[in-house]
Amino acid sequence: MEKNIEHVLENQLCFLLYASSREMTKKYKPLLEKLDVTYPQYLVLLLLWEQDTLTVKKLGDLLSLDSGTLTPMLKRMEQNGLLIRERSTQDERSVLIRLTKKGLNLQEEACVIPEMIGKMSGDDKNEIEDLKSSLLALLKTLQAY
């Protein structure tokens, strides 16, 4: 008896998360191109719009990225005039990240993005909140395992 591979694949949680993540990132791409930032750079901006200054270590922890991935991205963002990296005067091992005026000004342009993504995601606020809650619980469970 021949198996229907598509149904086997669609039953895999990892595939559904992977495919959904790729589709979501595709939806962000044209919106972020207007800001001249990539999706990971947008995530950095979101954190820095919330908190004026963060260490590279804290950014990495919050984004689940290692410094080998994060540092080159931060360097590109600095070269593009979005942020400043500077050594902490209290602890020279720490590098502090803060936005420039250009980086701060992008927040106004970006404020429409969550609403647009919400519409593309079905625009049912309760469903989206339930999904976010489930995904956060899954993430915490996987990280703790």
N, C-alpha and C positions, 0 to 999 in steps of 0.2 A: 504494500500500500504506500502510495506516494504522500509525503508530508507536505503541507502547505507552509513553506518556510516563512512567508510573510506573517502568518498568524503566530508562529513561534517567536519571531523577532518582535512583533508588537506586544507580546506578553512580557518582554524583558524590561524591567524598570530602568535599567541603565540605558537602554536604547531610547526609551521615551524621554528621559531626562536629557540625553545627548542631542537628540533630534530637536527637542523643544528649545534647548539652549542655542543651538545653531540658528534656528528660525528667529528666535528673539534677537540675537545679535545681528542678523540680516535686516531686521526691521529698524534697529538703531542706526545702522550704517549710514543711510542717506541723511538722517537727522543730524548725526555727528559730523558728517563731512562739511556741513554748513559752518560748524564751529572749528573745523580743521583739527579735530582730535579723534583718536581711536577709542574704542569701547573701554579698554583698560584705563586709558588716560581720563576718560569721563568718570570712571569710578573714583580715581584719585581726586578729581575736582569735586565730586559730591562730598567726599569726606572732608576736604579742606574748606568747602563752603560752610560746613557744619562747625568745624573746629579750626580756628585761625592757624594754628601751628601744630604739626605732628612730627614725631621722629620717624626716620625711615623704618625702624624696627616696628613701631606701632602701626604704621601704614601697612607694612607687610603682614602683620598679625591680622589686622582688620580685613585685608583683601585676600588672605590665605595665599600670599605670594612670597617666595624667598627673595633674598637680596640680589641674587644673580639675575633674576627676572626684573625686579623692581628698579634697581639702580640704573640700568641703561634707559629704561622708560623715563625715569625722573630726569636724567641728563638731557634727553630729547625735549622734554617739556620745558626744561630750563633754557635750552638753546632757542626754543620757540617763544620765549619770553613769558611763559605762563606761571612759573614758580621760581623760587630762590632756594638753593640748598646751602646751608651754612653749619659749621661745627658749633656745637653747644659750648658756651663759655663755662657751664657748670661741669660738663662731662665731655671731654674732647673725643671720646669714642662715639658719641651720639651726633647724628646729622639731623638738623632740624629742617623741616620743609614748610614753607609758607608761600601763599600766592602773591603774585605781583598784581598791580592794578589791572593789567590785561586779563589775568586769570580770574580775578574777582568780577570783572565786567562781563565775562562769558556767562555768569549765572543768570543774568537777565535774559539773554538769548535762549538759554537752556531750559528756562522755567516751563516752556510748553511741552517739552519732551515727555514727561511722565503722563500727561493727559493724552497725548497722541498715542503712546504705547498702550495706555489703558483702553483706548478705543479699538486698537488693533487686536487687543487681547479679549475682546468680548464685552468690555465696558460694564460687566456685572460686578459691582464693588464687593458684594458679599462673597461671590465665588473667588475673586482675586485675593481677598483677605484670607479666605480659607486655604487657598493654594499656598500663599506665602507662609502661613502658619505651619502647614504640613511640610513644606520644603525646609523651613527653618528647623523643625523638629528632626527631620531626616538628616540634615547637615550636622546637627549637634550629636545625634546618635552615631553617625559614621565617624565623626571626629573623636568621640569618646571610646570607640571600639578598639 
